[in-house]
Structures are given as C-alpha cells and as structure tokens.
Amino acid sequence: MDFKLMDITIIANMKFYNRTKELQSLRLTLEQSRKSACFTAVIGRRRVGKTTLLMESVQSNKYLYLFVSRKNEQMLCTQFQKDAKESIGLQVFGSITDFRTLFEQLLLFAINEPFTLIIDEFQEFDRVNKSIFSDIQDLWDRYSNKSKINFIACGSIYSMMKKIFENEKEPLFGRLNSKMVLRPFTINSLKEILKDYNNNCTSEDILCLYLITGGVPKYVALLMESGSITKDKMIAFAVRADSPFLSEGKDLLVSEFGKDYGVYFSILQLIASGKTSQSEIDSIIEKNTGSYLMNLETEYSLIKKNKPIFSKPESRNIRWSLNDNFLLFWFRFIYPNQSMIELGKNDRLYEYIQLNYEQFSGLILERYFRDKIAESEEVTQIGNYWDRKGGNEIDIVAVDSVKKTAIIAEVKRNKHKINLNALMEKKSILANDLSKYKIEYIGLSLDDV
C-alpha cells in the first residue's frame, strides 16, 4: 500500500489539524503488527511533522524511538542500547558495538513483547555503515514471521529513502508492508490554522501564509507562535536577522545535492525567477542541464515538468516549476540577496520583497487556486494551457472526466482586471478535447481566497 498523505503534524498547544485518516492508518498497522511483523517507511521533507505524527500514533503503546545521528556505529549503538533499556525494558548484558546485534535482540524481544520500533533519519545509516541495510534485510527475513514488531523507518532525504526501498539492487527492496509519503497542509487546513490565531485575517494574509510556508507545518508554527499573523508580519519574520528561514533552503538541500549543490542551486534560482524552459536555463548556465533537471524531478522531487493540458506525451512544450512554495520563495528572494543579509541590511531585503510581492504573489495565486480546486472539486485532471509561442494562455483548466464537466478560469489579484468575455473567446483552443463537456467559465481573484 502506498498512502499519499496530506497534512501531518501538530501545531502549538498540541492541536492536530485534520489528522484522523493518517493516525487511523498507522494504528491499523500497529494492530496488525501484534499478529505479524510490519515494516513501514514514512517519507517526507524536513519540517513536515513526521516524528510528531509517529509519536502521536503510538501513545499509550510500548515503543522505542531511535534517532540516527552522524556518529560512528559503536557510539550510536551505545546510545541505542541505553534507549532500549529505558523505553521497552530490553536488558542486554555486555556492550553492543554493532547495529546488527542490537536489531537481532530487538526482533527476538518482540517475539514475546510486541512493540513499535521507530528509526528516525533512517537514511543516515548509509553514512554510518552501508552494510546495516543488508543486516536489516537478513534479520528481517529470518525473524519477521515470528516477531511481533511494528517497524517504522522514517526519513527526510527523499532521494536516499527512495533508493533504499525502491531500487531493485538494494537489500531492502520489496520488504515494506506499506509506505507513507507525507505532504504539507492543505489549503483548508492553512485557513483553519490562521483563523485560529487571527480571526480577522484577510485574503492577503492567507495567501502570504501559503506563499511563504507552502503549508509546511514547522514553518506555519514558527509564524503563528511568533505572532506573525498578517502578511507584513510574516515577511518581516522571514527576513529578520535571527530568522531560521534565512539559512533554511541551504540547510535543506546541501545534504541532498552533495558537491554538485552549486549547479542545482543555480538552476532552482533561475526557475524561481521565471526562467522555466531548459533552453533559457542552458543559455544562462552555459551548459546542458538536462541531466540536472531530470535528477531534480525524479530523484529529488523538487521540480516538476509542466505541459499544456491535453498535450501529447511526446510534446516538448515544457515549463519547469518548483514543487515547494517555501523553496520557491527562498530561491526568489533570500538566496539571490545573500549580500544584503551578510551586510545586515535585512530591512532592505524586507523592502525589496514588498516591492516585488504583488507580481510574485500573482503567480502564486494561480497555484493556490489550482490546489484549492483540486482539493475541493470533483476533478480528475487539472492544469493550464499555453501555445508554443507563449500566447493564448489559460490559467486553470480543471476537468471531471466522469461527469464530463470542466472549469476554465482566469486568475488575477484584482477582480476588476478579469475579462470573462476574452476567456470565453479562447474556448476554440480546447474545442476538440472538451467537445462533450459542460464548461463553466469563472474568474478568480484575491477576493475568492
């Protein structure tokens, strides 16, 4: 089973927002593990709330939480042995210096004492000792038929977790019972949270929260708990001298990219600035970036390839975009302006963002409404349209192929700039694809957020 989960974390005051389904899935797996061993991978970008969710799911149950830090194997196992004794009462005489021995003891313990084993930052075993994955595979194959363990491997470096569990050449390929991919907050959850903290919030405030955080729970919590509950306060918090946001983009990605991070950062900055075709990116970087773009899409899941809706699979009319709103914001405003930050000119950075905010937020508004429609409407496909010359653009085309209905929308910050007559004149562009569909033409503005 591959659960594509949304909205997973806790915010201030330990309140969950729309977490019923996620907890139910984890608790069903926990119940199943009491009869036979279960192995689950929980994958999601940093700050998305993986650990908090897992801690909530095992409340009132026996569990052992192990965090894989960048220490040598012996030091890790010394700590793990201590944690196992304190958390589940596993008493092992003598000092354990390798993970294989510890993992075998845990599996043996679970034969008579069912419990949940959570290993956080699981992918870091690759740095500690690459053979640990083979050891886990060997011991899992030997003991899983009799051990009543709920084993959860949790990781935040997407490329490595994907390789560990999905690459046929890796020892843990095919060993999972289930996989959860954790996503940020939905639009509805973001609105609910902001209204809890600011009952008088405006559409501009909601859009700004979406724009800066992308719904990533930790970022939302930082803003809410600091009282940054309006657009201007959110931007001010993001750029102040002690803001964790200033270094967050680099902190997130350097470990993913390794020594090639400079090239990847340049590509992401160009995409964030509006250079969305490979030809534009190649001409500026002065090298063929095809392999880098492919890695960013397939290995790191940081960008996606966009084509006009209904275009053929072989179409080369491609625009690239960043998947993550926070990284889009960071590469558009923070990364290119490091000199301002180094000089302590955070006030000028604030001013710069404010001057460019309206244009940037107009582009984000399209993304906001695509997400909102995808969440709230019965659609089977959603996208936008443009021709090869970049003209005849349609901001949103949302289709329900079951009921044969479609929404065609124009998005503008200012509702008075929306021209529905001009939008309806474009219906001939998609006439063949939507000939049997009932079409609704709508305008969406900041007032509709």
Protein Blocks (a to p, Z undefined) as FASTA:
>chain_A
ZZddehiaddehhiaehillmmmmmmmmmmmmmmoccdddddddehiommmmmmmmmgoi
acdddddddddfklmmmmmmmmmmmmnopacedjdfbfklmmmmmmmmmmmmgcddddeh
kllmmmmommlmmmmmmmmmmmmmmpccddddddfblklmmmmmmmmkbmkgokafbdcd
dddddfklmmmmmmmmmmkbcfklmmmmmmmnnopaklmmmmmmnopabfklmmmmmmmm
klmklmmmmmmmmmmnmmmlmmmmmmmmmmmnopabfklmmmmnopafklmmmmmmmmno
paccdddehiafklcbdcdddfblklmmmmmmmmmmmmmmmnopamlmmmmmmmmmmmmm
mmmmmmmmmmmmmmmmccfbdcddddfkopaiafbacddfknopacdddddfblmlpcfk
lmmmmmmmmmmmmmmbccddddddfklZZ
